């Protein structure tokens, strides 16, 4: 029987498609030994407000640190209180605000003083998985292979090696990786490569006008409450 592994960088409060992908896995490996990319999903995500989609961004030390890895990236300014204010303003009228906003507050305050971005992301991902009923084991890449060796590996070789180290026989990736992933290191190890399809998600009741799919999973939680896991699947 196939053992499915997802290897991906940690994101800040990812969107529902990210959680749909990992809920289909038998193991999740956080690939945070790779280079931090600016203006990406590592330290920010979007919520929906009365004025339209808005960014929640964690400020990080990036100037002069072009080569730093995600797990080396340090937070440069307090962020949790501002994010909590933005969430409260945007979702005060959400159907499940009374139950989800206090939970979110506890999650964010618990990591507010953490200096490393990757640790914040991991803690929040674990919290969201628990609330969504996703029980996939989560491992950091440096727990499977020597951390110092990982950045020097060919990207596809690194993904295949981590999948193998996690006991995987099937690797699932987001569709954007089709542009660069080399299947050879996976084939050499007898690992199947599969691609995630993000189409067909059902709309859910959402505040502030026309439905916007590309927002953090917290939007789904606040608007649907205990029904949130149902909207991770296809219509």
C-alpha positions as CSV (number, residue, x, y, z in Angstrom):
1,X,0.0,0.0,0.0
2,X,1.3,3.4,-1.0
3,X,2.6,5.7,1.7
4,X,2.1,9.4,0.6
5,X,4.5,12.1,1.7
6,X,4.2,15.9,1.2
7,X,7.4,17.9,1.5
8,X,6.8,21.6,1.5
9,X,8.0,24.9,3.1
10,X,6.0,26.2,6.0
11,X,3.6,29.0,5.3
12,X,1.9,31.5,7.6
13,X,-1.7,30.4,8.2
14,X,-2.0,28.7,4.8
15,X,-5.1,28.6,2.5
16,X,-7.5,25.6,2.5
17,X,-5.8,24.0,-0.6
18,X,-2.6,23.6,1.4
19,X,-4.5,21.8,4.2
20,X,-6.4,19.7,1.6
21,X,-3.0,18.5,0.2
22,X,-1.5,17.5,3.6
23,X,-4.7,15.8,4.8
24,X,-4.2,13.3,2.0
25,X,-0.7,12.5,3.2
26,X,0.7,9.9,5.6
27,X,3.5,12.3,6.6
28,X,4.3,16.0,6.2
29,X,7.9,17.2,6.0
30,X,8.5,20.9,6.5
31,X,11.2,21.9,4.1
32,X,12.5,25.0,5.9
33,X,16.2,24.5,5.2
34,X,15.8,26.1,1.8
35,X,16.1,29.8,0.9
36,X,13.6,32.2,2.3
37,X,11.7,34.0,-0.5
38,X,10.5,37.5,0.0
39,X,7.0,38.6,-0.9
40,X,5.9,35.0,-0.7
41,X,3.6,32.9,1.6
42,X,6.3,32.1,4.2
43,X,5.6,35.2,6.4
44,X,2.2,36.4,5.2
45,X,-1.2,35.5,4.1
46,X,-4.5,37.2,3.2
47,X,-7.8,37.7,4.9
48,X,-11.0,39.2,3.6
49,X,-12.2,42.6,4.9
50,X,-14.9,45.0,4.1
51,X,-12.4,46.8,1.9
52,X,-11.3,43.7,0.1
53,X,-8.5,41.1,0.6
54,X,-5.8,42.4,3.0
55,X,-2.4,41.1,3.9
56,X,-1.4,39.9,7.4
57,X,2.4,40.1,7.3
58,X,5.1,39.1,9.9
59,X,8.0,41.5,9.5
60,X,11.3,39.6,9.3
61,X,15.0,40.4,9.1
62,X,15.7,40.2,5.4
63,X,17.9,43.1,4.3
64,X,21.4,41.8,3.5
65,X,20.3,38.2,4.2
66,X,19.5,37.1,0.7
67,X,20.8,33.5,1.2
68,X,19.2,32.9,4.6
69,X,17.0,29.8,5.0
70,X,13.4,29.8,6.2
71,X,14.5,28.2,9.4
72,X,17.1,30.9,9.9
73,X,14.8,33.8,9.3
74,X,14.2,35.9,12.4
75,X,11.1,38.0,13.2
76,X,12.0,41.7,13.3
77,X,9.0,43.4,15.0
78,X,6.0,42.6,17.2
79,X,3.2,41.3,15.0
80,X,0.6,39.3,16.9
81,X,-1.4,42.1,18.4
82,X,-1.7,43.8,15.1
83,X,-2.9,40.6,13.4
84,X,-5.4,40.0,16.2
85,X,-6.8,43.5,15.8
86,X,-7.1,43.0,12.0
87,X,-8.8,39.6,12.5
88,X,-11.3,41.0,15.0
89,X,-12.2,43.9,12.8
90,X,-12.6,41.8,9.7
91,X,-14.5,38.9,11.2
92,X,-16.6,40.4,14.1
93,X,-19.7,39.6,12.1
94,X,-18.6,36.1,11.0
95,X,-21.1,33.4,12.1
96,X,-18.5,31.6,14.2
97,X,-16.5,34.5,15.5
98,X,-17.5,33.9,19.1
99,X,-15.8,30.5,19.1
100,X,-13.0,30.8,16.6
101,X,-11.6,34.3,17.4
102,X,-10.7,33.3,21.0
103,X,-9.1,30.2,19.7
104,X,-7.1,32.2,17.2
105,X,-6.1,34.7,19.9
106,X,-4.7,31.9,22.0
107,X,-2.8,30.4,19.1
108,X,-1.2,33.7,18.1
109,X,-0.4,34.8,21.6
110,X,1.3,31.5,22.3
111,X,3.9,32.2,19.6
112,X,4.0,36.0,19.8
113,X,7.5,36.0,21.4
114,X,9.0,33.3,19.3
115,X,12.0,34.8,17.4
116,X,12.1,32.3,14.4
117,X,9.5,32.5,11.6
118,X,9.6,28.7,10.9
119,X,8.7,27.9,14.5
120,X,5.7,30.3,14.4
121,X,4.5,28.7,11.2
122,X,4.9,25.2,12.5
123,X,3.1,25.9,15.7
124,X,0.2,27.5,13.9
125,X,0.0,24.7,11.3
126,X,-0.2,22.2,14.0
127,X,-2.9,24.1,15.7
128,X,-4.9,24.4,12.5
129,X,-4.5,20.7,11.7
130,X,-5.8,19.8,15.1
131,X,-8.9,22.0,14.7
132,X,-9.5,20.7,11.2
133,X,-9.2,17.0,12.3
134,X,-6.0,16.4,10.3
135,X,-3.8,14.0,12.1
136,X,-0.8,13.8,9.7
137,X,2.6,13.5,11.5
138,X,4.7,16.6,11.0
139,X,8.5,16.4,10.8
140,X,11.2,19.0,10.0
141,X,13.6,18.2,7.2
142,X,16.6,18.3,9.4
143,X,15.2,15.6,11.6
144,X,15.3,13.2,8.6
145,X,18.6,14.1,6.9
146,X,21.6,16.1,8.1
147,X,20.5,19.7,8.2
148,X,23.8,21.1,6.9
149,X,23.8,18.9,3.8
150,X,20.3,19.8,2.7
151,X,20.9,23.2,1.1
152,X,23.6,21.9,-1.2
153,X,21.5,19.1,-2.7
154,X,19.8,19.4,-6.1
155,X,16.2,20.5,-5.4
156,X,14.6,17.4,-6.9
157,X,17.2,15.1,-5.3
158,X,16.5,16.7,-2.0
159,X,12.7,16.2,-2.3
160,X,13.2,12.6,-3.3
161,X,15.6,11.9,-0.5
162,X,13.4,13.4,2.1
163,X,10.4,11.4,0.8
164,X,12.4,8.2,1.0
165,X,13.7,9.1,4.5
166,X,10.1,9.6,5.6
167,X,9.2,6.1,4.3
168,X,7.3,7.4,1.3
169,X,6.4,5.5,-1.9
170,X,4.3,8.4,-3.3
171,X,5.2,12.1,-3.4
172,X,2.5,14.7,-3.8
173,X,3.3,18.2,-4.9
174,X,1.5,21.4,-5.8
175,X,1.0,21.9,-9.6
176,X,3.5,24.8,-9.8
177,X,6.4,22.4,-9.4
178,X,5.7,20.7,-12.7
179,X,7.8,23.5,-14.2
180,X,11.0,22.4,-12.5
181,X,10.7,19.1,-10.8
182,X,12.9,16.3,-12.2
183,X,11.2,12.9,-11.9
184,X,14.4,10.9,-12.2
185,X,15.5,11.0,-8.5
186,X,12.0,9.8,-7.6
187,X,11.9,7.0,-10.2
188,X,15.4,5.8,-9.1
189,X,13.9,5.3,-5.6
190,X,10.7,3.7,-6.8
191,X,8.6,6.7,-5.7
192,X,5.5,7.8,-7.6
193,X,5.1,11.5,-8.2
194,X,1.5,12.8,-8.1
195,X,0.2,16.4,-8.6
196,X,-2.3,18.2,-6.5
197,X,-5.4,19.6,-8.2
198,X,-6.8,22.7,-6.6
199,X,-9.8,23.0,-8.8
200,X,-13.4,22.2,-7.8
201,X,-13.5,23.5,-4.2
202,X,-17.0,24.5,-3.2
203,X,-17.7,28.1,-2.2
204,X,-18.7,28.6,1.4
205,X,-20.6,31.4,3.1
206,X,-18.3,34.3,3.3
207,X,-18.5,37.9,4.4
208,X,-18.0,41.0,2.3
209,X,-19.3,40.4,-1.2
210,X,-18.1,38.2,-4.0
211,X,-16.5,34.9,-3.0
212,X,-12.7,35.1,-2.7
213,X,-11.0,31.7,-2.6
214,X,-7.3,32.8,-2.2
215,X,-7.4,33.6,1.5
216,X,-6.1,32.0,4.7
217,X,-7.8,29.0,6.1
218,X,-8.9,31.1,9.1
219,X,-11.5,32.7,6.8
220,X,-13.0,29.3,6.3
221,X,-12.9,28.5,10.0
222,X,-14.5,31.8,11.0
223,X,-17.3,31.5,8.5
224,X,-18.1,27.8,8.8
225,X,-17.0,26.7,12.2
226,X,-17.2,23.0,12.8
227,X,-18.2,22.4,9.2
228,X,-14.8,23.7,7.9
229,X,-13.3,20.2,7.2
230,X,-16.2,19.5,4.9
231,X,-15.1,22.4,2.6
232,X,-11.6,21.0,2.2
233,X,-13.0,18.4,-0.2
234,X,-14.4,18.8,-3.7
235,X,-17.9,19.8,-4.6
